[in-house]
Amino acid sequence: MNADSVSGPRRGSCPPARGRAPNVILKEVVPGVHAIQLGVVNAYLIEGHDLTLVDTGSPGSGAEIMRAVQMLGRSPREIAHILVTHCQPDHSGGLAEIKRISGAAAYMHPLSAAVVRGEEPGRKLSPAPGFINRVLTGAFIRQPPWKIPWAHVEHEVLDSDELDCTGKHITAVHAPGHCCGQLAFLYHYRPANGALLFAADTASNMRKLGLSIAYEDLACGLRSLAKLSRLRFDVACFGHGDPLIGQASERFNEKWGTANGAPTCD
C-alpha cells in the first residue's frame, strides 16, 4: 500500500457550528476507517454493523463529528463504542457531548478515566527537545487543570485487552509518556495481513514522522515508541498529522526501536 491509497477528503455541506470551520473534512484511510479532521487534531470512525469512534476532539466538537457520521450515510445513534486514547482535552473534551447524543459506551485506561470523571487532575507536560517544540508547547498545550465536561467511562481498559467493537478485533496497548493513561489501539482491518495502529500522541506526523511536541515523561515515551515498534502494522494514524501508509511499523522501528525497558509511569 502507498500514499496514493488514501482517498481524498469528503466535505460536508451542513451549516457550520459557531466558531468552527464551515466544512467537515472526512478522509478514508483504509476501507472502513475514516479520519475526521478537527482543526489540528484528528478523530476516527471505524465502520461495521455499528460505529466505533476513536477520540472525540475538544469540547464543542460534537457537531462536526455528527456531521461526519451523516456524511457516511449513518446515524449518530449508530455510534456504539468510543475509544478515548487519553485524557487531554483535545482528545477527550467532546466525550460527554457525544455520549449524550449517541448513548455510546466509553473505553479508557483507568488513569485517564479518573481525570475525565473529575476524580484526578491531569499532569503537566514539558516540551520535547528543540526550539520549535518549546514554541509550540507554549502556544498550543493547555496545562491542567483542564475545564472539560466530566463524563462517565463504562469500560476501563488495560494493556493487551482485546476489545470486540463494531465486530472488529482491536487490541489495546498501554503507551505512557505523553500521558500516563495513554492507550494506542491495534486494529486488524484485514485479518490476513493488514493492521492499523491508532498511535494517539505517542508520536506525530505533521510534516514528517517524529516525536509529539510535549510529554509528561519523554524517556517513558521513547520506551513506549520502542514497544509499539515491535508490533506489526502497515498503517499508523495519529492524533496530530497525516496517516503513515505502508511499512509503518518498519518506520517506527527505524526511529525508535532501540529504547530499552518497559514503559512505566510514576
SVG drawing of the C-alpha trace seen along z (x, -y; Angstrom):
<svg xmlns="http://www.w3.org/2000/svg" viewBox="-30 -32 49 46">
<polyline fill="none" stroke="black" stroke-width="0.4" points="0.0,0.0 1.3,-3.5 0.3,-7.1 -1.9,-7.2 -4.2,-4.6 -5.6,-7.3 -8.7,-8.7 -9.3,-12.4 -11.3,-14.3 -15.1,-14.5 -16.6,-17.8 -19.9,-18.2 -22.5,-20.8 -24.1,-21.1 -24.1,-24.6 -21.1,-25.2 -21.2,-25.1 -20.4,-28.5 -16.7,-29.1 -15.9,-26.1 -14.7,-25.7 -17.6,-25.7 -16.8,-22.2 -16.1,-18.8 -13.2,-17.1 -13.6,-13.3 -10.8,-11.1 -10.8,-7.3 -7.6,-5.9 -8.2,-2.2 -11.5,-0.6 -13.9,-1.2 -11.7,-3.6 -12.2,-7.4 -10.2,-10.3 -12.2,-13.4 -10.0,-16.5 -11.0,-18.7 -8.6,-21.6 -5.2,-20.4 -6.4,-17.2 -7.9,-14.0 -10.7,-11.7 -11.5,-8.4 -14.6,-6.4 -14.5,-2.6 -17.4,-1.2 -19.1,2.2 -22.6,3.2 -22.4,0.2 -19.7,-2.5 -16.7,-2.9 -15.3,-6.4 -11.6,-6.9 -11.2,-10.1 -13.7,-13.0 -11.8,-16.2 -12.0,-19.3 -15.2,-20.5 -17.7,-21.5 -16.5,-19.1 -19.7,-17.0 -21.5,-18.8 -18.6,-18.2 -18.3,-14.5 -22.1,-14.0 -21.9,-15.6 -19.1,-13.3 -21.2,-10.3 -24.1,-11.6 -21.7,-12.0 -21.1,-8.3 -24.9,-7.7 -25.0,-6.6 -26.9,-7.8 -25.3,-9.3 -27.2,-6.6 -25.1,-4.0 -22.0,-5.1 -21.9,-2.2 -18.3,-2.5 -16.0,-5.4 -12.3,-4.6 -10.5,-7.5 -6.8,-7.3 -6.0,-9.7 -7.5,-12.3 -6.1,-15.5 -8.8,-17.9 -8.2,-17.8 -8.9,-14.1 -11.5,-13.7 -13.2,-17.1 -16.1,-16.1 -16.8,-12.8 -19.7,-14.0 -21.5,-15.6 -21.1,-12.7 -22.2,-10.2 -25.3,-12.3 -26.1,-12.3 -25.3,-8.7 -25.7,-6.8 -22.3,-5.1 -20.1,-3.4 -16.7,-4.9 -13.4,-2.9 -10.3,-4.4 -7.3,-3.5 -8.1,-3.8 -5.6,-6.7 -7.2,-8.7 -10.7,-7.7 -10.1,-9.2 -9.3,-12.6 -12.3,-12.5 -14.6,-11.7 -13.2,-14.6 -11.6,-12.4 -8.0,-13.4 -6.2,-16.3 -4.2,-15.9 -0.4,-16.1 1.8,-18.8 3.6,-18.4 7.1,-19.5 8.3,-20.3 10.2,-17.6 13.7,-18.6 14.1,-21.5 13.2,-25.2 10.1,-24.6 8.7,-22.2 9.2,-24.7 7.4,-27.4 4.5,-25.0 4.1,-23.7 3.7,-27.3 1.3,-28.2 -0.9,-25.1 -0.6,-22.9 -3.2,-23.6 -1.8,-22.6 -4.0,-21.2 -6.4,-21.8 -8.5,-21.4 -12.0,-22.7 -13.8,-19.8 -17.3,-18.4 -17.0,-15.4 -18.1,-12.1 -18.9,-8.6 -16.5,-5.9 -18.1,-2.4 -15.1,-0.3 -11.6,-0.7 -9.0,0.9 -5.6,2.2 -2.6,3.2 -3.3,6.2 -7.0,6.1 -8.9,7.4 -11.9,5.3 -14.9,6.5 -16.1,3.2 -18.2,3.0 -17.5,6.7 -13.8,5.9 -10.6,7.2 -8.9,4.4 -6.1,4.7 -5.3,2.0 -1.7,1.1 -0.7,-0.9 1.7,-3.6 2.5,-6.1 5.0,-9.0 3.0,-11.7 0.2,-10.9 0.4,-8.3 -3.0,-6.9 -2.5,-6.8 -3.6,-3.9 -2.8,-3.0 -5.2,-0.6 -4.1,2.0 -6.9,2.8 -6.7,5.7 -8.7,4.2 -7.7,7.0 -7.4,10.2 -4.8,11.9 -2.2,9.2 -3.5,5.7 -3.1,3.9 -3.6,0.3 -2.2,-1.4 -4.1,-4.3 -0.9,-5.7 -2.6,-8.6 0.0,-11.2 2.9,-8.7 4.3,-10.5 3.0,-12.8 3.2,-13.0 2.6,-16.7 5.3,-17.2 7.3,-14.1 7.3,-11.3 8.6,-12.5 8.0,-13.0 5.0,-14.7 5.7,-18.3 5.4,-17.6 5.5,-14.7 4.9,-14.1 7.9,-11.8 10.0,-11.8 12.1,-8.7 8.9,-6.8 7.5,-8.0 10.6,-6.7 10.2,-3.3 6.5,-3.3 7.6,-4.0 10.1,-1.1 7.2,1.1 5.0,0.1 7.9,0.6 7.8,4.3 4.2,4.7 3.3,5.4 1.2,2.7 1.3,1.3 -0.7,-1.9 -0.4,-4.3 -2.9,-7.0 -2.0,-9.9 -3.8,-12.4 -1.9,-15.1 -0.9,-14.8 -1.4,-12.6 -1.7,-8.8 1.5,-6.9 0.7,-4.5 2.8,-1.4 5.5,0.3 4.6,-1.9 6.0,0.4 9.3,0.5 9.4,-3.3 8.7,-3.3 11.5,-0.7 14.0,-2.7 13.4,-5.7 12.7,-4.3 13.4,-0.6 16.4,-0.8 15.0,-2.1 15.3,0.4 13.0,1.2 9.2,1.4 7.3,-1.9 6.0,-2.7 4.9,-6.0 5.4,-7.1"/>
</svg>
